[in-house]
């Protein structure tokens, strides 16, 4: 039963992600989405809800916060391709002055290491 509730909460949070990817969302929508994903995370054994939170934050144009969430995931699961990918995307979304280019390069290296086929479609910015 807990697993089903986690899936429901995560699905509701993913709906907020879709809205954020289509255009700006309000602070209330962002907070609601994060709350749903936090609740799903408490009921889930995997990192899916936390990764979704990173995607939500990046989609809501908060890449620094997204990167911070993803840093915790890759620390817990250094072989998590999805987490490294979201971390990389968040890091390249950070404005030029605050961008950690070394960390973005490290994230890209990990993405390519974990999935060699990604070299064909993922290129460094610039």
N, C-alpha and C positions, 0 to 999 in steps of 0.2 A: 504494500500500500504506500509506503514512503517513497518507493521508486517511482510509482505512478504520479504521485504529487510532485516530485522533483521534475519529472518530464513536463507536466502541465505548467509549472512555474517557469521552467526554462523556455517553453514554447511561447508563453506570454511575453517573456523578456525578449525573445527573438523577434516578436512582432514589433516591439519598440525599435529594435535595431533596423528593421526594414524601413520603418517610417523615417528614422534618422538618416538612412542612406538615400532616401528620396528627397530630403530637404531638411531644413532646420526644425528642431523640436524644442519645446519649451523646457525650462529647468525642471518643472514639475514632471513632465514626461520622462526626462532623463532620470530623475530621482526614483520615479515609479519603476522604470526598467531596471535600474540598479538594485532596488529593493527586491524585486521579483527574483533576480539572479542571485542575490545574496541568500535569499530563503531557499532557492533551489540548491545552492552550494552546500548548505547545511544538511540537506537530505541526500546528497549525491556523493558517491565514492570517487568520481573522476573530476578532472579539471574543466570539463565542458562549460559549466556556468561561469567560471572565472575567466575563461577565454572569451566567452560571449560578452562578459563585462568589458573586457579590453576592446573588443570590436565595437561595442556600443559607444564607449568613450571616444574612440578614434572617429567613429562615424558622426558623433556629435561635436566634432572639432575640438576635442580635448586630448590631443596626442600625448602630452606630457603625463597625464593621469593614466592613459591607456598603457604607456610604456612602463609606468611604475607597477601596474597590476601584472603586466606580462613578465616583468623582472622577477616577481615572486614565483610565478609559475615555472619559469625556466630554472630557477634556483631549486625548486622542488622536483622538477622533472626535466633534467637537462636534455633528454632525447625527444621532447615533445615538439614535433615539427610545427603543428598549428600555433603553438605559443611563440616559437621563434619567428614564424611568418608574421603574426600579428605584431610582435615586438618590432620587427624590421619595418613594417608599414607605418607603425606609430612613430618610430624614430625618424623616418624620412619625411613625415608630415610636420614635425616640429619646425618652427621657423628657423631660418638660417643662423641667427645669432645664438640660439639656445641649442642647436643641433649638436649631438655628440656623434661626429662622423666616425670615430673609431669604434664606438659601440654599434653603430648601424652596420659598419663593415663586418664586425664580428657576428652580428645577427645574420647577415646575408651569407657569411661563410658557413654558419651552422645550418641554415636553410638548405644550402647547396650540398652540404655534407650529408644531411639526413635524407634528402631526396635529390639525387644527382640529376634527375630529369628536369628539375626546376631551373637548371642552367639555361634551358632552351627558352624559357618565358620570363624569367625574372632577371632584370638587368639593374645594375647600380644606377642611381639617379645621376643626371648630368650628362 
